[in-house]
Amino acid sequence: MDVAAPGVLFKSEAITTPNEIIRYLGTGGYEGEECDVTYNATLMSHP
C-alpha cells in the first residue's frame, strides 16, 4: 500500500476487555505492524 496508495491508513477496532487489548495491537516485535490507527471502544467508555 505504501507504493500503490501512500495516503491510505489502516484502521482497526478491537471490542474486548481492556486487559486483553494488547493481544490485538501486536506483541513480540510486531507492535504497530498491522495497522496505523487503532482504538478500543470498551476502553474509551471506561471512566
JOWOWO-V106292 format. One record per residue. N is the residue number from 1. SS is DSSP state (A for helix, B for strand, O for the rest). BURIAL is # if it has 16 or more other C-alpha atoms within 10 Angstrom, else .. Layout:
N/SS/BURIAL, N/SS/BURIAL
//
This chain:
1/O/., 2/O/., 3/O/., 4/O/., 5/O/., 6/O/., 7/O/., 8/O/., 9/O/., 10/O/., 11/B/., 12/B/., 13/B/., 14/O/#, 15/O/., 16/O/., 17/O/., 18/A/., 19/A/., 20/A/., 21/O/#, 22/A/., 23/A/., 24/A/#, 25/A/#, 26/O/., 27/O/., 28/O/., 29/O/., 30/O/., 31/O/., 32/O/., 33/O/., 34/O/., 35/O/., 36/O/., 37/B/., 38/B/., 39/B/., 40/O/#, 41/A/., 42/A/., 43/A/., 44/A/., 45/O/., 46/O/., 47/O/.
//
